[in-house]
Amino acid sequence: MILDMRLRGYSESTIESYTDCMTRLTKEYMISPLKLRPKQVYDFFIKLKENKASESYLRIFYSAVTLFYKIENKSYMTKSIHLPKRVQRIPAVMNKSEVKLFLSECRSLQERTVFSVLYSSGIRGSELINLKIPDIDFERKTIFISKSKTRKQRYTILSDQAANLLKNYIITYQPKDFLFYGFRDKSSHLSMRWLQASFQRIVKRAGITKKVQVHTFRHSFATHLMETGNNLIYIQKLLGHTFLSSTLLYLHADSSTFLKTISPLESISLKHIGSFGNQQQRSFDFAI
């Protein structure tokens, strides 16, 4: 299955997730998935649901077993599994004050640089840890993304402040291959585990109570660009979204603008409409 996935161009993180799902299924019955019956696969899926597995995990598991049995010419094995309709959730967003507070709580040049680049460019965490020095163009103020979730290459922006931090970071840490290298070996990249753990530590220090994660910086980047009136197509290109519908989701997150819309009732004066039949119209002062 791993070889087939690599030939089909799946990312290493997806391969790892799918492999973990198949390993979990194998351990459940202690036999090869090839020897299972359709009902056993279905029953395990139901067990995952009953054990409150997240919607995202259920979808990953479904995709994993569906691909596995498709490769083995046994697509009938997953015909009885039906996924619930996807609930489109509005992404969590940090406001600019929270972003500033977060960055002020970074305790090293590495932390400040990593998270400033992440927020200022809108790239994914997996894209950031795979950056190499040649991907940074200080003259053009761009970042080249060669390894993305969608397997499409693109450019995104490099802010002046992030560029200055990067220059100091490169002088101080002297990376050789990956821009942000691992602690044990300069030839390997920083791990997602470190990125996620560091993010949560800083969130706690900053006293941010929202339920946020590394990917929240990407949501915040897109939302803040929309708040300042940037072109939706430009934002789509910067994020690397294949479909505009993915970018449109951030319109729902940007409530600060549309909630300031003036109600049409405000354009109608009620002062001179008159009383309610025989009742005398009075002025009320509501305290809510």
C-alpha positions as CSV (number, residue, x, y, z in Angstrom):
1,M,0.0,0.0,0.0
2,I,2.8,2.4,0.9
3,L,4.5,1.9,-2.5
4,D,1.2,2.4,-4.3
5,M,0.5,5.6,-2.4
6,R,4.0,7.0,-3.2
7,L,3.5,6.2,-6.9
8,R,0.2,8.1,-6.8
9,G,1.9,11.1,-5.2
10,Y,0.5,11.0,-1.7
11,S,2.4,13.1,0.9
12,E,4.4,11.3,3.5
13,S,2.1,12.6,6.3
14,T,-0.9,11.1,4.5
15,I,0.9,7.8,4.0
16,E,1.7,7.7,7.7
17,S,-1.9,8.4,8.7
18,Y,-3.3,5.8,6.3
19,T,-0.8,3.2,7.5
20,D,-1.7,3.9,11.1
21,C,-5.4,3.3,10.3
22,M,-4.7,0.0,8.7
23,T,-2.4,-1.1,11.6
24,R,-5.2,-0.3,14.0
25,L,-7.7,-2.4,12.0
26,T,-5.2,-5.3,11.9
27,K,-4.6,-5.1,15.7
28,E,-8.4,-5.1,16.3
29,Y,-8.9,-8.6,14.7
30,M,-5.2,-9.8,14.8
31,I,-5.4,-11.0,11.2
32,S,-4.5,-9.5,7.9
33,P,-7.0,-7.0,6.5
34,L,-7.1,-9.1,3.4
35,K,-8.7,-11.9,5.4
36,L,-11.5,-9.8,6.9
37,R,-15.1,-9.8,6.0
38,P,-17.0,-6.6,5.0
39,K,-19.0,-6.8,8.2
40,Q,-15.9,-6.8,10.3
41,V,-14.6,-3.6,8.6
42,Y,-18.1,-2.1,9.1
43,D,-18.3,-3.1,12.7
44,F,-14.9,-1.6,13.5
45,F,-16.0,1.7,11.9
46,I,-19.1,1.7,14.0
47,K,-16.9,1.0,17.1
48,L,-14.8,4.1,16.3
49,K,-17.9,6.2,16.1
50,E,-19.3,4.9,19.4
51,N,-15.9,5.6,21.0
52,K,-16.4,9.3,20.0
53,A,-13.6,9.3,17.3
54,S,-13.5,12.8,15.7
55,E,-15.2,13.4,12.3
56,S,-11.8,14.1,10.7
57,Y,-10.4,10.8,12.0
58,L,-13.4,8.8,10.7
59,R,-12.9,10.4,7.3
60,I,-9.2,9.5,7.3
61,F,-10.0,5.9,8.3
62,Y,-12.6,5.6,5.6
63,S,-10.2,7.0,3.0
64,A,-7.5,4.6,4.2
65,V,-9.6,1.4,4.1
66,T,-11.3,2.4,0.8
67,L,-7.9,3.0,-0.9
68,F,-6.4,-0.2,0.6
69,Y,-9.3,-2.4,-0.7
70,K,-9.4,-0.6,-4.0
71,I,-5.7,-1.4,-4.6
72,E,-6.5,-5.0,-3.7
73,N,-9.5,-5.1,-6.1
74,K,-11.9,-5.5,-3.2
75,S,-13.8,-2.3,-3.3
76,Y,-16.9,-4.1,-2.1
77,M,-15.4,-4.3,1.4
78,T,-16.4,-0.7,2.2
79,K,-19.7,-0.4,0.4
80,S,-21.7,-0.6,3.6
81,I,-19.8,2.3,5.3
82,H,-21.5,5.7,5.0
83,L,-19.9,8.9,6.3
84,P,-22.1,11.5,7.9
85,K,-22.6,14.7,6.0
86,R,-19.6,17.0,6.6
87,V,-20.3,19.9,8.9
88,Q,-18.7,23.0,7.6
89,R,-17.2,24.7,10.7
90,I,-16.1,28.3,10.8
91,P,-12.4,28.3,11.5
92,A,-11.0,29.8,14.7
93,V,-9.2,33.0,14.2
94,M,-6.9,35.0,16.4
95,N,-7.3,38.8,16.2
96,K,-4.3,41.0,15.6
97,S,-3.9,41.9,19.3
98,E,-3.7,38.2,20.1
99,V,-1.2,37.6,17.4
100,K,1.0,40.4,18.8
101,L,0.6,39.1,22.3
102,F,1.6,35.6,21.1
103,L,4.7,36.8,19.3
104,S,5.7,38.9,22.3
105,E,5.7,35.7,24.4
106,C,8.3,33.9,22.2
107,R,11.4,33.4,24.3
108,S,14.0,32.7,21.6
109,L,14.9,34.0,18.2
110,Q,14.0,30.7,16.7
111,E,10.5,30.8,18.2
112,R,9.9,34.4,17.1
113,T,11.2,33.7,13.6
114,V,9.3,30.4,13.1
115,F,5.9,31.8,14.1
116,S,6.4,35.2,12.5
117,V,7.1,33.5,9.2
118,L,4.1,31.2,9.7
119,Y,1.6,34.0,10.4
120,S,3.0,36.6,7.9
121,S,3.0,34.2,4.9
122,G,-0.1,32.1,5.6
123,I,1.8,28.8,4.9
124,R,0.9,25.5,6.5
125,G,3.0,24.1,9.3
126,S,4.1,21.2,7.1
127,E,5.2,23.7,4.4
128,L,7.2,25.7,6.9
129,I,9.3,22.8,8.2
130,N,10.2,21.8,4.7
131,L,11.5,25.2,3.7
132,K,15.1,25.4,2.5
133,I,17.3,28.4,2.3
134,P,17.0,28.9,-1.5
135,D,13.2,29.1,-1.1
136,I,13.6,32.5,0.5
137,D,14.0,35.4,-1.9
138,F,14.9,38.5,0.2
139,E,15.1,40.7,-2.9
140,R,11.7,39.9,-4.3
141,K,10.2,39.3,-0.8
142,T,8.8,36.0,-1.6
143,I,8.7,32.4,-0.2
144,F,8.7,29.5,-2.6
145,I,6.6,26.5,-1.5
146,S,7.8,23.4,-3.3
147,K,6.1,20.8,-1.0
148,S,2.5,21.5,-0.4
149,K,-0.6,19.5,0.7
150,T,-2.0,19.8,-2.8
151,R,1.4,18.9,-4.4
152,K,1.3,22.2,-6.3
153,Q,4.2,24.6,-6.2
154,R,3.5,28.3,-5.4
155,Y,4.9,31.6,-4.1
156,T,3.7,33.5,-1.1
157,I,4.7,36.8,0.5
158,L,7.6,37.5,2.8
159,S,7.0,40.6,5.0
160,D,9.8,43.0,5.9
161,Q,9.6,42.2,9.6
162,A,9.7,38.4,8.9
163,A,12.6,39.0,6.5
164,N,14.7,40.8,9.1
165,L,14.0,38.1,11.7
166,L,15.1,35.5,9.1
167,K,18.3,37.2,8.3
168,N,19.2,37.3,12.0
169,Y,18.1,33.7,12.4
170,I,20.3,32.5,9.5
171,I,23.4,34.4,10.9
172,T,22.8,33.0,14.4
173,Y,21.7,29.4,13.7
174,Q,23.6,28.9,10.4
175,P,21.2,26.3,8.8
176,K,22.7,24.1,6.1
177,D,19.9,22.3,4.3
178,F,16.5,22.9,5.9
179,L,15.8,26.5,7.0
180,F,14.4,25.3,10.3
181,Y,16.4,22.2,11.2
182,G,15.9,19.6,14.0
183,F,17.7,19.7,17.3
184,R,19.6,16.5,16.8
185,D,20.7,16.9,13.2
186,K,21.1,20.0,11.0
187,S,20.3,17.9,7.9
188,S,16.8,17.1,9.1
189,H,13.9,19.5,9.4
190,L,12.1,20.7,12.5
191,S,9.4,18.3,13.6
192,M,5.6,19.0,13.5
193,R,5.5,17.8,17.1
194,W,7.9,20.5,18.2
195,L,6.0,23.1,16.3
196,Q,2.6,22.1,17.8
197,A,4.0,21.8,21.4
198,S,5.8,25.1,21.2
199,F,2.7,26.8,19.8
200,Q,0.6,25.6,22.7
201,R,3.2,26.6,25.3
202,I,3.3,30.1,24.0
203,V,-0.5,30.3,23.8
204,K,-0.6,29.3,27.5
205,R,2.0,31.9,28.4
206,A,0.1,34.6,26.5
207,G,-3.1,33.8,28.3
208,I,-5.0,33.2,25.1
209,T,-8.2,31.3,26.0
210,K,-9.4,30.5,22.5
211,K,-9.1,26.9,21.3
212,V,-6.3,27.5,18.7
213,Q,-3.6,25.4,17.0
214,V,-0.8,26.0,14.6
215,H,-3.1,26.1,11.6
216,T,-5.0,28.9,13.3
217,F,-2.3,31.3,12.1
218,R,-3.1,30.4,8.5
219,H,-6.8,31.1,9.2
220,S,-5.9,34.4,10.8
221,F,-3.6,35.4,7.9
222,A,-6.5,34.9,5.4
223,T,-9.1,36.6,7.6
224,H,-6.9,39.6,8.3
225,L,-6.2,40.0,4.6
226,M,-9.9,40.0,3.9
227,E,-10.6,42.5,6.7
228,T,-8.2,45.0,4.9
229,G,-10.0,44.6,1.6
230,N,-7.5,42.4,-0.3
231,N,-8.6,40.7,-3.5
232,L,-10.2,37.2,-2.9
233,I,-8.4,35.7,-5.9
234,Y,-5.0,37.0,-4.6
235,I,-5.7,35.4,-1.2
236,Q,-6.6,32.1,-2.9
237,K,-3.3,32.1,-4.8
238,L,-1.3,32.9,-1.6
239,L,-3.0,30.1,0.3
240,G,-2.6,27.6,-2.6
241,H,-6.3,26.7,-2.6
242,T,-7.4,24.8,-5.7
243,F,-11.0,25.9,-5.3
244,L,-12.2,29.4,-4.5
245,S,-14.9,27.8,-2.2
246,S,-12.1,26.8,0.2
247,T,-11.1,30.5,0.5
248,L,-14.7,31.7,0.8
249,L,-14.9,29.9,4.1
250,Y,-12.9,32.7,5.6
251,L,-15.6,35.2,4.7
252,H,-17.6,33.5,7.5
253,A,-14.7,33.9,9.9
254,D,-14.5,37.6,9.1
255,S,-17.5,38.6,11.1
256,S,-16.0,41.9,12.3
257,T,-16.9,43.6,9.0
258,F,-20.4,42.3,8.2
259,L,-21.6,42.5,11.8
260,K,-21.0,46.3,11.5
261,T,-23.6,46.5,8.7
262,I,-26.3,49.1,9.5
263,S,-29.8,47.6,9.7
264,P,-32.2,49.0,7.0
265,L,-34.6,49.9,9.9
266,E,-32.2,52.7,10.8
267,S,-33.0,54.5,7.6
268,I,-36.7,54.7,8.6
269,S,-37.7,57.3,11.1
270,L,-40.3,56.1,13.6
271,K,-40.6,59.4,15.4
272,H,-43.4,60.8,13.2
273,I,-45.4,57.6,12.5
274,G,-47.9,58.4,15.3
275,S,-49.5,56.6,18.2
276,F,-50.7,53.0,18.5
277,G,-54.5,53.5,17.9
278,N,-55.9,55.2,21.1
279,Q,-52.6,54.6,23.0
280,Q,-50.3,57.4,23.7
281,Q,-46.8,56.8,22.2
282,R,-44.1,57.0,24.9
283,S,-40.4,57.0,24.8
284,F,-38.7,54.1,26.5
285,D,-35.1,53.8,27.7
286,F,-34.0,50.2,27.5
287,A,-31.1,49.0,29.7
288,I,-30.0,45.7,28.3
